[in-house]
Amino acid sequence: MGETPGQVPASGGDLRASHADREQVIGTLKAAFVQGQLAKDEFDLRVGQALVSRTYAELSLVTADLPPGLAPLQHSQPARAPGWRPVLRGPRVAMTVATMLYASLWVLAITLPRDAAGDPEAAGANLVGLGTLLYLLVMTLAGVWAQSRWRHRPD
């Protein structure tokens, strides 16, 4: 269409505005506020009007007196160095694998044979007990690993 970014179609009239249209107008209002074209009270009032606007006509009134070339603010991603990766990747993987193994250990312990009375045999209880100790050890070590990587990460 012929409208600039942040402006709603003037010919829309009674057409219903979408949530995305309202967000676009709010982005334009933010840009106007940052550039000093709107005071804080006026900005708050217009954002409220944009949120309750149902049609393009109502939305166009919110930005009618603003310059037409005003583009909504863009959210930029911070620049990352080549080869960057998340600091806690290793500990997360270790914790995830340990949790999956621990959960499957419980499934295994439940399916182990039972005695004549229907009670689990000692093998299942021993397996769960040993597995719990190992799981706690792995989680503790992964937590220490995460802490050491967090403190020594490059800024």
VMD Tcl script that builds the backbone (N, CA, C; Angstrom):
set m [mol new atoms 465]
animate dup $m
set s [atomselect $m all]
$s set {name element resname resid chain x y z} {
  {N N MET 1 A 0.846 -1.152 0.000}
  {CA C MET 1 A 0.000 0.000 0.000}
  {C C MET 1 A 0.900 1.226 0.000}
  {N N GLY 2 A 0.354 2.406 0.080}
  {CA C GLY 2 A 1.170 3.593 -0.045}
  {C C GLY 2 A 1.559 4.219 1.271}
  {N N GLU 3 A 1.246 3.609 2.382}
  {CA C GLU 3 A 1.525 4.233 3.675}
  {C C GLU 3 A 2.973 3.964 4.092}
  {N N THR 4 A 3.491 4.849 4.921}
  {CA C THR 4 A 4.844 4.684 5.448}
  {C C THR 4 A 4.786 3.805 6.685}
  {N N PRO 5 A 5.948 3.237 7.093}
  {CA C PRO 5 A 5.935 2.387 8.288}
  {C C PRO 5 A 5.436 3.150 9.499}
  {N N GLY 6 A 4.577 2.526 10.271}
  {CA C GLY 6 A 4.054 3.136 11.483}
  {C C GLY 6 A 2.750 3.873 11.262}
  {N N GLN 7 A 2.389 4.079 10.010}
  {CA C GLN 7 A 1.136 4.752 9.703}
  {C C GLN 7 A 0.131 3.707 9.247}
  {N N VAL 8 A -1.093 3.865 9.656}
  {CA C VAL 8 A -2.133 2.926 9.241}
  {C C VAL 8 A -2.745 3.419 7.951}
  {N N PRO 9 A -3.331 2.544 7.150}
  {CA C PRO 9 A -3.932 2.982 5.901}
  {C C PRO 9 A -5.059 3.978 6.146}
  {N N ALA 10 A -4.993 5.110 5.471}
  {CA C ALA 10 A -6.013 6.142 5.653}
  {C C ALA 10 A -7.342 5.698 5.072}
  {N N SER 11 A -7.299 4.835 4.048}
  {CA C SER 11 A -8.525 4.402 3.397}
  {C C SER 11 A -9.198 3.255 4.143}
  {N N GLY 12 A -8.605 2.790 5.260}
  {CA C GLY 12 A -9.128 1.642 5.995}
  {C C GLY 12 A -10.486 1.899 6.597}
  {N N GLY 13 A -10.720 3.119 7.061}
  {CA C GLY 13 A -12.020 3.489 7.606}
  {C C GLY 13 A -12.512 2.580 8.708}
  {N N ASP 14 A -13.572 1.854 8.399}
  {CA C ASP 14 A -14.215 1.017 9.410}
  {C C ASP 14 A -13.655 -0.394 9.474}
  {N N LEU 15 A -12.596 -0.665 8.731}
  {CA C LEU 15 A -11.982 -1.988 8.823}
  {C C LEU 15 A -11.366 -2.169 10.202}
  {N N ARG 16 A -11.485 -3.370 10.726}
  {CA C ARG 16 A -10.937 -3.643 12.061}
  {C C ARG 16 A -9.418 -3.702 12.005}
  {N N ALA 17 A -8.799 -3.093 12.979}
  {CA C ALA 17 A -7.346 -3.105 13.098}
  {C C ALA 17 A -6.919 -4.348 13.869}
  {N N SER 18 A -5.789 -4.923 13.498}
  {CA C SER 18 A -5.284 -6.112 14.191}
  {C C SER 18 A -4.386 -5.698 15.345}
  {N N HIS 19 A -4.022 -6.694 16.136}
  {CA C HIS 19 A -3.085 -6.449 17.234}
  {C C HIS 19 A -1.752 -5.946 16.673}
  {N N ALA 20 A -1.322 -6.513 15.561}
  {CA C ALA 20 A -0.060 -6.096 14.935}
  {C C ALA 20 A -0.133 -4.633 14.498}
  {N N ASP 21 A -1.287 -4.194 13.996}
  {CA C ASP 21 A -1.453 -2.789 13.611}
  {C C ASP 21 A -1.319 -1.868 14.819}
  {N N ARG 22 A -1.946 -2.270 15.930}
  {CA C ARG 22 A -1.832 -1.457 17.153}
  {C C ARG 22 A -0.386 -1.414 17.646}
  {N N GLU 23 A 0.305 -2.554 17.593}
  {CA C GLU 23 A 1.707 -2.593 18.025}
  {C C GLU 23 A 2.580 -1.709 17.137}
  {N N GLN 24 A 2.275 -1.670 15.844}
  {CA C GLN 24 A 3.033 -0.826 14.926}
  {C C GLN 24 A 2.829 0.652 15.263}
  {N N VAL 25 A 1.613 1.035 15.572}
  {CA C VAL 25 A 1.335 2.419 15.950}
  {C C VAL 25 A 2.025 2.747 17.275}
  {N N ILE 26 A 2.010 1.822 18.209}
  {CA C ILE 26 A 2.701 2.055 19.485}
  {C C ILE 26 A 4.195 2.215 19.252}
  {N N GLY 27 A 4.758 1.450 18.316}
  {CA C GLY 27 A 6.177 1.615 17.967}
  {C C GLY 27 A 6.456 2.997 17.415}
  {N N THR 28 A 5.546 3.519 16.611}
  {CA C THR 28 A 5.690 4.877 16.082}
  {C C THR 28 A 5.612 5.899 17.206}
  {N N LEU 29 A 4.703 5.686 18.152}
  {CA C LEU 29 A 4.600 6.591 19.299}
  {C C LEU 29 A 5.868 6.562 20.144}
  {N N LYS 30 A 6.452 5.384 20.298}
  {CA C LYS 30 A 7.715 5.282 21.042}
  {C C LYS 30 A 8.811 6.067 20.353}
  {N N ALA 31 A 8.876 5.961 19.024}
  {CA C ALA 31 A 9.891 6.704 18.274}
  {C C ALA 31 A 9.679 8.209 18.445}
  {N N ALA 32 A 8.426 8.646 18.398}
  {CA C ALA 32 A 8.138 10.069 18.577}
  {C C ALA 32 A 8.506 10.522 19.986}
  {N N PHE 33 A 8.255 9.690 20.975}
  {CA C PHE 33 A 8.604 10.029 22.356}
  {C C PHE 33 A 10.113 10.137 22.525}
  {N N VAL 34 A 10.842 9.171 21.962}
  {CA C VAL 34 A 12.305 9.186 22.081}
  {C C VAL 34 A 12.892 10.410 21.388}
  {N N GLN 35 A 12.291 10.813 20.283}
  {CA C GLN 35 A 12.789 11.975 19.539}
  {C C GLN 35 A 12.313 13.299 20.136}
  {N N GLY 36 A 11.551 13.238 21.216}
  {CA C GLY 36 A 11.108 14.447 21.899}
  {C C GLY 36 A 9.886 15.104 21.295}
  {N N GLN 37 A 9.184 14.421 20.415}
  {CA C GLN 37 A 7.999 14.998 19.794}
  {C C GLN 37 A 6.750 14.821 20.656}
  {N N LEU 38 A 6.826 13.946 21.661}
  {CA C LEU 38 A 5.706 13.735 22.572}
  {C C LEU 38 A 6.209 13.801 24.011}
  {N N ALA 39 A 5.426 14.449 24.874}
  {CA C ALA 39 A 5.726 14.446 26.304}
  {C C ALA 39 A 5.277 13.099 26.873}
  {N N LYS 40 A 5.753 12.769 28.062}
  {CA C LYS 40 A 5.443 11.482 28.687}
  {C C LYS 40 A 3.931 11.301 28.870}
  {N N ASP 41 A 3.252 12.322 29.356}
  {CA C ASP 41 A 1.801 12.220 29.568}
  {C C ASP 41 A 1.069 12.005 28.248}
  {N N GLU 42 A 1.488 12.742 27.221}
  {CA C GLU 42 A 0.866 12.602 25.907}
  {C C GLU 42 A 1.140 11.217 25.329}
  {N N PHE 43 A 2.365 10.741 25.521}
  {CA C PHE 43 A 2.722 9.399 25.053}
  {C C PHE 43 A 1.841 8.347 25.726}
  {N N ASP 44 A 1.716 8.421 27.048}
  {CA C ASP 44 A 0.890 7.460 27.783}
  {C C ASP 44 A -0.565 7.504 27.320}
  {N N LEU 45 A -1.089 8.703 27.113}
  {CA C LEU 45 A -2.465 8.858 26.670}
  {C C LEU 45 A -2.671 8.221 25.288}
  {N N ARG 46 A -1.735 8.475 24.374}
  {CA C ARG 46 A -1.877 7.953 23.017}
  {C C ARG 46 A -1.688 6.438 22.961}
  {N N VAL 47 A -0.802 5.907 23.790}
  {CA C VAL 47 A -0.650 4.450 23.833}
  {C C VAL 47 A -1.950 3.811 24.313}
  {N N GLY 48 A -2.571 4.414 25.310}
  {CA C GLY 48 A -3.857 3.918 25.782}
  {C C GLY 48 A -4.917 3.977 24.696}
  {N N GLN 49 A -4.918 5.069 23.920}
  {CA C GLN 49 A -5.875 5.193 22.822}
  {C C GLN 49 A -5.603 4.137 21.749}
  {N N ALA 50 A -4.334 3.882 21.467}
  {CA C ALA 50 A -3.988 2.879 20.448}
  {C C ALA 50 A -4.431 1.490 20.895}
  {N N LEU 51 A -4.284 1.207 22.158}
  {CA C LEU 51 A -4.650 -0.122 22.655}
  {C C LEU 51 A -6.153 -0.377 22.591}
  {N N VAL 52 A -6.956 0.666 22.738}
  {CA C VAL 52 A -8.408 0.472 22.705}
  {C C VAL 52 A -9.008 0.738 21.324}
  {N N SER 53 A -8.205 1.169 20.371}
  {CA C SER 53 A -8.705 1.428 19.019}
  {C C SER 53 A -9.099 0.121 18.361}
  {N N ARG 54 A -10.245 0.150 17.699}
  {CA C ARG 54 A -10.731 -1.060 17.037}
  {C C ARG 54 A -10.619 -0.986 15.519}
  {N N THR 55 A -10.622 0.221 14.971}
  {CA C THR 55 A -10.603 0.358 13.513}
  {C C THR 55 A -9.374 1.142 13.079}
  {N N TYR 56 A -9.101 1.062 11.763}
  {CA C TYR 56 A -8.002 1.849 11.209}
  {C C TYR 56 A -8.252 3.345 11.381}
  {N N ALA 57 A -9.495 3.756 11.293}
  {CA C ALA 57 A -9.818 5.173 11.445}
  {C C ALA 57 A -9.452 5.665 12.852}
  {N N GLU 58 A -9.787 4.866 13.856}
  {CA C GLU 58 A -9.438 5.242 15.229}
  {C C GLU 58 A -7.925 5.264 15.420}
  {N N LEU 59 A -7.236 4.287 14.824}
  {CA C LEU 59 A -5.779 4.248 14.954}
  {C C LEU 59 A -5.119 5.423 14.247}
  {N N SER 60 A -5.643 5.809 13.089}
  {CA C SER 60 A -5.022 6.907 12.347}
  {C C SER 60 A -5.122 8.226 13.101}
  {N N LEU 61 A -6.153 8.373 13.943}
  {CA C LEU 61 A -6.275 9.598 14.739}
  {C C LEU 61 A -5.167 9.705 15.787}
  {N N VAL 62 A -4.644 8.567 16.240}
  {CA C VAL 62 A -3.618 8.556 17.286}
  {C C VAL 62 A -2.305 9.155 16.768}
  {N N THR 63 A -2.009 8.939 15.497}
  {CA C THR 63 A -0.743 9.417 14.928}
  {C C THR 63 A -0.947 10.487 13.867}
  {N N ALA 64 A -2.131 11.077 13.789}
  {CA C ALA 64 A -2.441 12.021 12.715}
  {C C ALA 64 A -1.520 13.236 12.695}
  {N N ASP 65 A -1.121 13.760 13.831}
  {CA C ASP 65 A -0.304 14.972 13.856}
  {C C ASP 65 A 1.197 14.699 13.886}
  {N N LEU 66 A 1.594 13.444 13.775}
  {CA C LEU 66 A 3.019 13.101 13.761}
  {C C LEU 66 A 3.537 13.092 12.327}
  {N N PRO 67 A 4.824 13.366 12.126}
  {CA C PRO 67 A 5.375 13.354 10.764}
  {C C PRO 67 A 5.204 11.979 10.126}
  {N N PRO 68 A 4.894 11.930 8.828}
  {CA C PRO 68 A 4.602 10.656 8.177}
  {C C PRO 68 A 5.808 9.723 8.049}
  {N N GLY 69 A 7.014 10.205 8.042}
  {CA C GLY 69 A 8.193 9.354 7.852}
  {C C GLY 69 A 8.741 8.759 9.129}
  {N N LEU 70 A 8.043 8.907 10.234}
  {CA C LEU 70 A 8.527 8.428 11.523}
  {C C LEU 70 A 8.427 6.910 11.577}
  {N N ALA 71 A 9.569 6.234 11.638}
  {CA C ALA 71 A 9.589 4.764 11.641}
  {C C ALA 71 A 9.571 4.243 13.068}
  {N N PRO 72 A 8.877 3.131 13.286}
  {CA C PRO 72 A 8.888 2.530 14.621}
  {C C PRO 72 A 10.291 2.112 15.013}
  {N N LEU 73 A 10.555 2.124 16.316}
  {CA C LEU 73 A 11.863 1.700 16.809}
  {C C LEU 73 A 12.062 0.216 16.550}
  {N N GLN 74 A 13.245 -0.143 16.152}
  {CA C GLN 74 A 13.578 -1.542 15.908}
  {C C GLN 74 A 14.375 -2.067 17.088}
  {N N HIS 75 A 14.041 -3.260 17.536}
  {CA C HIS 75 A 14.808 -3.898 18.600}
  {C C HIS 75 A 16.009 -4.561 17.969}
  {N N SER 76 A 17.176 -4.152 18.395}
  {CA C SER 76 A 18.377 -4.730 17.794}
  {C C SER 76 A 18.963 -5.786 18.719}
  {N N GLN 77 A 19.571 -6.771 18.113}
  {CA C GLN 77 A 20.264 -7.811 18.859}
  {C C GLN 77 A 21.685 -7.333 19.142}
  {N N PRO 78 A 22.218 -7.611 20.316}
  {CA C PRO 78 A 23.588 -7.216 20.587}
  {C C PRO 78 A 24.553 -7.954 19.667}
  {N N ALA 79 A 25.600 -7.254 19.274}
  {CA C ALA 79 A 26.601 -7.868 18.408}
  {C C ALA 79 A 27.371 -8.935 19.187}
  {N N ARG 80 A 27.665 -10.019 18.524}
  {CA C ARG 80 A 28.398 -11.103 19.167}
  {C C ARG 80 A 29.677 -11.372 18.399}
  {N N ALA 81 A 30.698 -11.714 19.131}
  {CA C ALA 81 A 31.972 -12.039 18.513}
  {C C ALA 81 A 31.850 -13.343 17.733}
  {N N PRO 82 A 32.656 -13.504 16.675}
  {CA C PRO 82 A 32.622 -14.774 15.938}
  {C C PRO 82 A 32.967 -15.931 16.871}
  {N N GLY 83 A 32.263 -17.016 16.713}
  {CA C GLY 83 A 32.508 -18.183 17.549}
  {C C GLY 83 A 31.864 -18.099 18.918}
  {N N TRP 84 A 31.029 -17.081 19.136}
  {CA C TRP 84 A 30.374 -16.927 20.439}
  {C C TRP 84 A 29.409 -18.069 20.659}
  {N N ARG 85 A 29.327 -18.530 21.893}
  {CA C ARG 85 A 28.327 -19.517 22.276}
  {C C ARG 85 A 27.916 -19.264 23.710}
  {N N PRO 86 A 26.751 -19.716 24.096}
  {CA C PRO 86 A 26.283 -19.443 25.457}
  {C C PRO 86 A 27.241 -19.994 26.507}
  {N N VAL 87 A 27.379 -19.258 27.601}
  {CA C VAL 87 A 28.321 -19.636 28.647}
  {C C VAL 87 A 27.930 -20.946 29.318}
  {N N LEU 88 A 26.667 -21.167 29.552}
  {CA C LEU 88 A 26.233 -22.326 30.324}
  {C C LEU 88 A 25.819 -23.514 29.464}
  {N N ARG 89 A 26.321 -23.604 28.259}
  {CA C ARG 89 A 25.901 -24.683 27.373}
  {C C ARG 89 A 26.298 -26.044 27.914}
  {N N GLY 90 A 27.538 -26.226 28.331}
  {CA C GLY 90 A 28.008 -27.512 28.829}
  {C C GLY 90 A 27.254 -27.995 30.060}
  {N N PRO 91 A 27.142 -27.162 31.100}
  {CA C PRO 91 A 26.396 -27.598 32.283}
  {C C PRO 91 A 24.936 -27.916 31.985}
  {N N ARG 92 A 24.320 -27.168 31.087}
  {CA C ARG 92 A 22.922 -27.440 30.739}
  {C C ARG 92 A 22.781 -28.818 30.120}
  {N N VAL 93 A 23.695 -29.145 29.223}
  {CA C VAL 93 A 23.640 -30.446 28.563}
  {C C VAL 93 A 23.840 -31.555 29.597}
  {N N ALA 94 A 24.802 -31.382 30.486}
  {CA C ALA 94 A 25.066 -32.390 31.511}
  {C C ALA 94 A 23.847 -32.583 32.420}
  {N N MET 95 A 23.206 -31.494 32.812}
  {CA C MET 95 A 22.033 -31.586 33.677}
  {C C MET 95 A 20.858 -32.245 32.954}
  {N N THR 96 A 20.680 -31.919 31.689}
  {CA C THR 96 A 19.588 -32.511 30.919}
  {C C THR 96 A 19.787 -34.013 30.750}
  {N N VAL 97 A 20.994 -34.411 30.379}
  {CA C VAL 97 A 21.274 -35.839 30.196}
  {C C VAL 97 A 21.117 -36.581 31.520}
  {N N ALA 98 A 21.623 -36.006 32.610}
  {CA C ALA 98 A 21.513 -36.656 33.915}
  {C C ALA 98 A 20.052 -36.819 34.318}
  {N N THR 99 A 19.233 -35.812 34.066}
  {CA C THR 99 A 17.817 -35.897 34.418}
  {C C THR 99 A 17.100 -36.957 33.589}
  {N N MET 100 A 17.417 -37.036 32.302}
  {CA C MET 100 A 16.793 -38.052 31.452}
  {C C MET 100 A 17.193 -39.462 31.896}
  {N N LEU 101 A 18.460 -39.641 32.222}
  {CA C LEU 101 A 18.910 -40.948 32.693}
  {C C LEU 101 A 18.266 -41.312 34.022}
  {N N TYR 102 A 18.142 -40.339 34.900}
  {CA C TYR 102 A 17.544 -40.587 36.203}
  {C C TYR 102 A 16.068 -40.974 36.061}
  {N N ALA 103 A 15.356 -40.283 35.176}
  {CA C ALA 103 A 13.942 -40.610 34.949}
  {C C ALA 103 A 13.803 -42.012 34.363}
  {N N SER 104 A 14.675 -42.362 33.430}
  {CA C SER 104 A 14.597 -43.705 32.845}
  {C C SER 104 A 14.988 -44.771 33.864}
  {N N LEU 105 A 15.829 -44.438 34.826}
  {CA C LEU 105 A 16.194 -45.370 35.887}
  {C C LEU 105 A 14.972 -45.733 36.725}
  {N N TRP 106 A 14.113 -44.743 36.984}
  {CA C TRP 106 A 12.885 -45.005 37.730}
  {C C TRP 106 A 11.965 -45.933 36.944}
  {N N VAL 107 A 11.877 -45.712 35.646}
  {CA C VAL 107 A 11.052 -46.598 34.819}
  {C C VAL 107 A 11.592 -48.015 34.882}
  {N N LEU 108 A 12.909 -48.156 34.803}
  {CA C LEU 108 A 13.531 -49.469 34.888}
  {C C LEU 108 A 13.260 -50.116 36.243}
  {N N ALA 109 A 13.395 -49.342 37.312}
  {CA C ALA 109 A 13.182 -49.882 38.656}
  {C C ALA 109 A 11.739 -50.348 38.846}
  {N N ILE 110 A 10.800 -49.664 38.240}
  {CA C ILE 110 A 9.397 -50.053 38.370}
  {C C ILE 110 A 9.118 -51.359 37.628}
  {N N THR 111 A 9.814 -51.570 36.524}
  {CA C THR 111 A 9.558 -52.770 35.716}
  {C C THR 111 A 10.354 -53.989 36.180}
  {N N LEU 112 A 11.221 -53.828 37.154}
  {CA C LEU 112 A 11.988 -54.977 37.660}
  {C C LEU 112 A 11.047 -55.990 38.306}
  {N N PRO 113 A 11.466 -57.245 38.377}
  {CA C PRO 113 A 10.582 -58.276 38.929}
  {C C PRO 113 A 10.200 -58.002 40.393}
  {N N ARG 114 A 9.056 -58.528 40.749}
  {CA C ARG 114 A 8.545 -58.376 42.109}
  {C C ARG 114 A 8.472 -59.759 42.757}
  {N N ASP 115 A 8.435 -59.763 44.075}
  {CA C ASP 115 A 8.341 -61.049 44.773}
  {C C ASP 115 A 6.894 -61.548 44.760}
  {N N ALA 116 A 6.635 -62.635 45.442}
  {CA C ALA 116 A 5.305 -63.256 45.426}
  {C C ALA 116 A 4.234 -62.345 46.015}
  {N N ALA 117 A 4.597 -61.488 46.959}
  {CA C ALA 117 A 3.632 -60.591 47.594}
  {C C ALA 117 A 3.365 -59.347 46.738}
  {N N GLY 118 A 4.119 -59.161 45.644}
  {CA C GLY 118 A 3.930 -57.999 44.783}
  {C C GLY 118 A 4.792 -56.815 45.158}
  {N N ASP 119 A 5.661 -56.996 46.158}
  {CA C ASP 119 A 6.555 -55.920 46.556}
  {C C ASP 119 A 7.787 -55.934 45.659}
  {N N PRO 120 A 8.353 -54.758 45.384}
  {CA C PRO 120 A 9.567 -54.749 44.574}
  {C C PRO 120 A 10.704 -55.430 45.320}
  {N N GLU 121 A 11.507 -56.096 44.575}
  {CA C GLU 121 A 12.644 -56.761 45.198}
  {C C GLU 121 A 13.699 -55.736 45.548}
  {N N ALA 122 A 14.692 -56.151 46.269}
  {CA C ALA 122 A 15.739 -55.250 46.743}
  {C C ALA 122 A 16.515 -54.631 45.586}
  {N N ALA 123 A 16.573 -55.319 44.450}
  {CA C ALA 123 A 17.338 -54.791 43.318}
  {C C ALA 123 A 16.794 -53.438 42.865}
  {N N GLY 124 A 15.457 -53.296 42.780}
  {CA C GLY 124 A 14.856 -52.029 42.357}
  {C C GLY 124 A 15.125 -50.912 43.346}
  {N N ALA 125 A 14.994 -51.218 44.630}
  {CA C ALA 125 A 15.247 -50.199 45.655}
  {C C ALA 125 A 16.709 -49.794 45.666}
  {N N ASN 126 A 17.599 -50.762 45.514}
  {CA C ASN 126 A 19.033 -50.451 45.479}
  {C C ASN 126 A 19.377 -49.619 44.246}
  {N N LEU 127 A 18.767 -49.951 43.131}
  {CA C LEU 127 A 19.018 -49.216 41.898}
  {C C LEU 127 A 18.573 -47.756 42.029}
  {N N VAL 128 A 17.406 -47.555 42.591}
  {CA C VAL 128 A 16.905 -46.187 42.775}
  {C C VAL 128 A 17.764 -45.426 43.787}
  {N N GLY 129 A 18.146 -46.073 44.856}
  {CA C GLY 129 A 18.984 -45.413 45.859}
  {C C GLY 129 A 20.330 -44.999 45.297}
  {N N LEU 130 A 20.990 -45.906 44.611}
  {CA C LEU 130 A 22.287 -45.585 44.010}
  {C C LEU 130 A 22.121 -44.534 42.915}
  {N N GLY 131 A 21.066 -44.674 42.120}
  {CA C GLY 131 A 20.822 -43.692 41.060}
  {C C GLY 131 A 20.582 -42.303 41.614}
  {N N THR 132 A 19.855 -42.210 42.715}
  {CA C THR 132 A 19.594 -40.912 43.329}
  {C C THR 132 A 20.881 -40.266 43.817}
  {N N LEU 133 A 21.743 -41.044 44.443}
  {CA C LEU 133 A 23.030 -40.505 44.904}
  {C C LEU 133 A 23.880 -40.024 43.725}
  {N N LEU 134 A 23.930 -40.821 42.661}
  {CA C LEU 134 A 24.705 -40.413 41.491}
  {C C LEU 134 A 24.102 -39.177 40.826}
  {N N TYR 135 A 22.776 -39.125 40.759}
  {CA C TYR 135 A 22.103 -37.968 40.170}
  {C C TYR 135 A 22.421 -36.698 40.962}
  {N N LEU 136 A 22.343 -36.782 42.276}
  {CA C LEU 136 A 22.661 -35.617 43.105}
  {C C LEU 136 A 24.117 -35.200 42.937}
  {N N LEU 137 A 25.007 -36.170 42.812}
  {CA C LEU 137 A 26.429 -35.866 42.599}
  {C C LEU 137 A 26.628 -35.157 41.260}
  {N N VAL 138 A 26.013 -35.676 40.206}
  {CA C VAL 138 A 26.166 -35.064 38.883}
  {C C VAL 138 A 25.571 -33.657 38.872}
  {N N MET 139 A 24.416 -33.483 39.471}
  {CA C MET 139 A 23.795 -32.154 39.502}
  {C C MET 139 A 24.628 -31.162 40.308}
  {N N THR 140 A 25.200 -31.616 41.402}
  {CA C THR 140 A 26.067 -30.741 42.202}
  {C C THR 140 A 27.299 -30.344 41.405}
  {N N LEU 141 A 27.938 -31.319 40.754}
  {CA C LEU 141 A 29.131 -31.012 39.956}
  {C C LEU 141 A 28.794 -30.089 38.779}
  {N N ALA 142 A 27.646 -30.317 38.147}
  {CA C ALA 142 A 27.244 -29.444 37.041}
  {C C ALA 142 A 26.969 -28.030 37.548}
  {N N GLY 143 A 26.397 -27.913 38.748}
  {CA C GLY 143 A 26.172 -26.593 39.331}
  {C C GLY 143 A 27.471 -25.874 39.632}
  {N N VAL 144 A 28.452 -26.606 40.156}
  {CA C VAL 144 A 29.774 -26.018 40.417}
  {C C VAL 144 A 30.418 -25.613 39.100}
  {N N TRP 145 A 30.283 -26.476 38.089}
  {CA C TRP 145 A 30.823 -26.183 36.772}
  {C C TRP 145 A 30.198 -24.905 36.199}
  {N N ALA 146 A 28.884 -24.777 36.328}
  {CA C ALA 146 A 28.198 -23.590 35.833}
  {C C ALA 146 A 28.657 -22.339 36.582}
  {N N GLN 147 A 28.816 -22.450 37.890}
  {CA C GLN 147 A 29.276 -21.302 38.684}
  {C C GLN 147 A 30.677 -20.879 38.275}
  {N N SER 148 A 31.562 -21.832 38.063}
  {CA C SER 148 A 32.933 -21.479 37.703}
  {C C SER 148 A 32.980 -20.846 36.315}
  {N N ARG 149 A 32.157 -21.324 35.394}
  {CA C ARG 149 A 32.122 -20.739 34.065}
  {C C ARG 149 A 31.481 -19.362 34.093}
  {N N TRP 150 A 30.508 -19.162 34.974}
  {CA C TRP 150 A 29.829 -17.874 35.069}
  {C C TRP 150 A 30.788 -16.806 35.614}
  {N N ARG 151 A 31.582 -17.181 36.589}
  {CA C ARG 151 A 32.506 -16.209 37.197}
  {C C ARG 151 A 33.673 -15.881 36.287}
  {N N HIS 152 A 34.078 -16.806 35.458}
  {CA C HIS 152 A 35.270 -16.618 34.625}
  {C C HIS 152 A 34.938 -16.370 33.168}
  {N N ARG 153 A 33.726 -15.957 32.879}
  {CA C ARG 153 A 33.383 -15.712 31.489}
  {C C ARG 153 A 34.000 -14.395 31.038}
  {N N PRO 154 A 34.388 -14.305 29.782}
  {CA C PRO 154 A 34.944 -13.046 29.288}
  {C C PRO 154 A 33.832 -12.012 29.085}
  {N N ASP 155 A 34.099 -10.785 29.413}
  {CA C ASP 155 A 33.091 -9.706 29.240}
  {C C ASP 155 A 33.252 -9.014 27.927}
}
mol reanalyze $m
mol bondsrecalc $m
mol representation Tube
mol addrep $m
